[in-house]
Amino acid sequence: HVQLVESGGGSVQAGGSLRLSCAASGVTYSRKCIGWFRQAPGREREGVAQISTSDGSTAYADSVKDRFTISQDNAKNTVYLQMNSLKPEDTAVYYCAAGPNPFGLSGAYCNGMPHSYWGQGTQVTVS
């Protein structure tokens, strides 16, 4: 039974920080991509950040580069998204998702690749 459980969302003022967590269980891919996505009301879902669990390499959307950091704790099967210098336009429901990365390629490879498993989402509101 696969579960991705996000936590850490909330409300924060512009310029503030939040750290999201994604606890994964039951994902059987030995090598995988873990990504953070977000969806604001009336907008399409967009990719925010990706990490290749094989080598820890990462990739970011231009809109969050230099403000957000994705990282992993393999011992805890948890991926984090540290969000700094938050802006009102970062307001959205944030989802983590997992997909296969059978050749252990980089985080940049994970961009645009299908993600099979999704969490329930956590709300981030920046005012």
Short mmCIF file of the C-alpha atoms (twelve columns), coordinates in Angstrom:
data_MODEL
# 
_entry.id   MODEL 
# 
loop_
_atom_site.group_PDB 
_atom_site.id 
_atom_site.type_symbol 
_atom_site.label_atom_id 
_atom_site.label_alt_id 
_atom_site.label_comp_id 
_atom_site.label_asym_id 
_atom_site.label_seq_id 
_atom_site.Cartn_x 
_atom_site.Cartn_y 
_atom_site.Cartn_z 
_atom_site.pdbx_PDB_model_num 
ATOM 1   C CA . HIS A 1   0.000  0.000  0.000   1 
ATOM 2   C CA . VAL A 2   1.626  3.223  -1.195  1 
ATOM 3   C CA . GLN A 3   1.271  6.341  0.865   1 
ATOM 4   C CA . LEU A 4   2.688  9.806  0.380   1 
ATOM 5   C CA . VAL A 5   1.762  12.084 3.251   1 
ATOM 6   C CA . GLU A 6   2.506  15.791 3.089   1 
ATOM 7   C CA . SER A 7   2.695  18.021 6.124   1 
ATOM 8   C CA . GLY A 8   3.985  21.436 7.103   1 
ATOM 9   C CA . GLY A 9   1.645  23.700 5.199   1 
ATOM 10  C CA . GLY A 10  0.039  26.739 6.750   1 
ATOM 11  C CA . SER A 11  -0.354 30.483 6.557   1 
ATOM 12  C CA . VAL A 12  2.596  32.838 6.540   1 
ATOM 13  C CA . GLN A 13  3.294  36.447 5.720   1 
ATOM 14  C CA . ALA A 14  5.186  37.414 2.611   1 
ATOM 15  C CA . GLY A 15  8.896  37.010 3.141   1 
ATOM 16  C CA . GLY A 16  8.415  34.179 5.592   1 
ATOM 17  C CA . SER A 17  9.407  30.524 5.419   1 
ATOM 18  C CA . LEU A 18  7.798  27.114 5.630   1 
ATOM 19  C CA . ARG A 19  9.152  23.593 5.380   1 
ATOM 20  C CA . LEU A 20  7.001  20.930 3.814   1 
ATOM 21  C CA . SER A 21  7.577  17.235 4.439   1 
ATOM 22  C CA . CYS A 22  6.605  14.257 2.325   1 
ATOM 23  C CA . ALA A 23  6.734  10.912 4.105   1 
ATOM 24  C CA . ALA A 24  6.709  8.030  1.665   1 
ATOM 25  C CA . SER A 25  5.885  4.416  2.370   1 
ATOM 26  C CA . GLY A 26  5.259  1.406  0.192   1 
ATOM 27  C CA . VAL A 27  6.855  2.908  -2.929  1 
ATOM 28  C CA . THR A 28  8.630  -0.065 -4.429  1 
ATOM 29  C CA . TYR A 29  10.728 1.691  -7.050  1 
ATOM 30  C CA . SER A 30  14.348 1.146  -6.073  1 
ATOM 31  C CA . ARG A 31  15.227 4.329  -7.917  1 
ATOM 32  C CA . LYS A 32  12.735 7.094  -8.110  1 
ATOM 33  C CA . CYS A 33  11.932 10.711 -8.698  1 
ATOM 34  C CA . ILE A 34  10.190 12.612 -5.953  1 
ATOM 35  C CA . GLY A 35  8.648  15.890 -6.939  1 
ATOM 36  C CA . TRP A 36  6.771  18.757 -5.390  1 
ATOM 37  C CA . PHE A 37  3.926  20.233 -7.415  1 
ATOM 38  C CA . ARG A 38  1.436  22.955 -6.666  1 
ATOM 39  C CA . GLN A 39  -1.954 24.058 -7.866  1 
ATOM 40  C CA . ALA A 40  -3.517 27.432 -7.213  1 
ATOM 41  C CA . PRO A 41  -7.254 28.055 -7.670  1 
ATOM 42  C CA . GLY A 42  -8.132 28.430 -11.328 1 
ATOM 43  C CA . ARG A 43  -4.649 27.484 -12.473 1 
ATOM 44  C CA . GLU A 44  -3.054 24.344 -13.837 1 
ATOM 45  C CA . ARG A 45  -0.868 22.205 -11.659 1 
ATOM 46  C CA . GLU A 46  2.805  23.057 -12.033 1 
ATOM 47  C CA . GLY A 47  6.012  21.355 -11.071 1 
ATOM 48  C CA . VAL A 48  8.008  23.137 -8.392  1 
ATOM 49  C CA . ALA A 49  11.018 20.947 -7.613  1 
ATOM 50  C CA . GLN A 50  12.359 17.454 -8.292  1 
ATOM 51  C CA . ILE A 51  14.922 15.226 -6.664  1 
ATOM 52  C CA . SER A 52  16.473 12.038 -7.942  1 
ATOM 53  C CA . THR A 53  16.720 9.730  -4.965  1 
ATOM 54  C CA . SER A 54  19.620 7.919  -6.625  1 
ATOM 55  C CA . ASP A 55  22.119 10.758 -6.524  1 
ATOM 56  C CA . GLY A 56  20.277 13.569 -4.771  1 
ATOM 57  C CA . SER A 57  20.437 15.838 -7.801  1 
ATOM 58  C CA . THR A 58  17.698 18.424 -8.001  1 
ATOM 59  C CA . ALA A 59  15.821 20.630 -10.412 1 
ATOM 60  C CA . TYR A 60  13.616 23.668 -9.854  1 
ATOM 61  C CA . ALA A 61  11.047 25.742 -11.629 1 
ATOM 62  C CA . ASP A 62  12.383 29.187 -12.507 1 
ATOM 63  C CA . SER A 63  9.741  30.797 -10.306 1 
ATOM 64  C CA . VAL A 64  11.161 29.207 -7.140  1 
ATOM 65  C CA . LYS A 65  14.845 28.876 -7.961  1 
ATOM 66  C CA . ASP A 66  17.080 30.335 -5.242  1 
ATOM 67  C CA . ARG A 67  14.131 30.451 -2.816  1 
ATOM 68  C CA . PHE A 68  13.086 26.815 -2.465  1 
ATOM 69  C CA . THR A 69  15.270 23.813 -1.654  1 
ATOM 70  C CA . ILE A 70  14.295 20.175 -2.032  1 
ATOM 71  C CA . SER A 71  16.160 17.580 0.006   1 
ATOM 72  C CA . GLN A 72  15.818 14.006 1.169   1 
ATOM 73  C CA . ASP A 73  16.398 11.968 4.281   1 
ATOM 74  C CA . ASN A 74  16.701 8.404  3.051   1 
ATOM 75  C CA . ALA A 75  16.696 6.955  6.558   1 
ATOM 76  C CA . LYS A 76  13.277 8.481  7.150   1 
ATOM 77  C CA . ASN A 77  11.963 7.985  3.589   1 
ATOM 78  C CA . THR A 78  11.107 11.653 3.676   1 
ATOM 79  C CA . VAL A 79  11.553 14.471 1.173   1 
ATOM 80  C CA . TYR A 80  11.461 18.088 2.268   1 
ATOM 81  C CA . LEU A 81  10.735 21.358 0.544   1 
ATOM 82  C CA . GLN A 82  12.238 24.334 2.337   1 
ATOM 83  C CA . MET A 83  10.490 27.462 1.128   1 
ATOM 84  C CA . ASN A 84  12.042 30.842 1.899   1 
ATOM 85  C CA . SER A 85  11.180 34.386 0.855   1 
ATOM 86  C CA . LEU A 86  7.613  33.330 0.221   1 
ATOM 87  C CA . LYS A 87  5.440  35.464 -2.014  1 
ATOM 88  C CA . PRO A 88  1.645  35.697 -2.315  1 
ATOM 89  C CA . GLU A 89  1.907  34.003 -5.707  1 
ATOM 90  C CA . ASP A 90  3.279  30.913 -3.950  1 
ATOM 91  C CA . THR A 91  -0.172 30.363 -2.460  1 
ATOM 92  C CA . ALA A 92  -1.414 26.962 -3.585  1 
ATOM 93  C CA . VAL A 93  -2.061 23.390 -2.551  1 
ATOM 94  C CA . TYR A 94  1.283  21.616 -2.609  1 
ATOM 95  C CA . TYR A 95  1.521  17.953 -3.525  1 
ATOM 96  C CA . CYS A 96  4.367  15.509 -3.461  1 
ATOM 97  C CA . ALA A 97  4.523  12.698 -5.976  1 
ATOM 98  C CA . ALA A 98  6.736  9.728  -6.772  1 
ATOM 99  C CA . GLY A 99  7.650  8.154  -10.069 1 
ATOM 100 C CA . PRO A 100 10.111 5.573  -11.385 1 
ATOM 101 C CA . ASN A 101 13.666 6.461  -12.320 1 
ATOM 102 C CA . PRO A 102 14.946 3.055  -13.391 1 
ATOM 103 C CA . PHE A 103 18.292 4.290  -14.701 1 
ATOM 104 C CA . GLY A 104 19.006 6.541  -11.747 1 
ATOM 105 C CA . LEU A 105 19.153 9.682  -13.834 1 
ATOM 106 C CA . SER A 106 19.310 13.248 -12.547 1 
ATOM 107 C CA . GLY A 107 16.688 15.488 -11.014 1 
ATOM 108 C CA . ALA A 108 16.476 17.352 -14.310 1 
ATOM 109 C CA . TYR A 109 15.407 14.079 -15.940 1 
ATOM 110 C CA . CYS A 110 12.566 13.844 -13.456 1 
ATOM 111 C CA . ASN A 111 11.016 17.034 -14.833 1 
ATOM 112 C CA . GLY A 112 8.158  16.096 -17.093 1 
ATOM 113 C CA . MET A 113 8.341  12.395 -16.276 1 
ATOM 114 C CA . PRO A 114 5.150  10.682 -15.126 1 
ATOM 115 C CA . HIS A 115 4.617  10.420 -11.399 1 
ATOM 116 C CA . SER A 116 2.499  7.447  -10.436 1 
ATOM 117 C CA . TYR A 117 1.784  8.131  -6.785  1 
ATOM 118 C CA . TRP A 118 0.458  11.324 -5.249  1 
ATOM 119 C CA . GLY A 119 -0.171 12.651 -1.783  1 
ATOM 120 C CA . GLN A 120 -3.324 14.380 -0.637  1 
ATOM 121 C CA . GLY A 121 -1.812 17.861 -0.653  1 
ATOM 122 C CA . THR A 122 -1.156 20.548 1.919   1 
ATOM 123 C CA . GLN A 123 -2.325 24.157 1.722   1 
ATOM 124 C CA . VAL A 124 0.190  26.986 1.711   1 
ATOM 125 C CA . THR A 125 -1.192 30.502 2.006   1 
ATOM 126 C CA . VAL A 126 1.037  33.575 1.774   1 
ATOM 127 C CA . SER A 127 -0.444 36.961 2.538   1 
# 
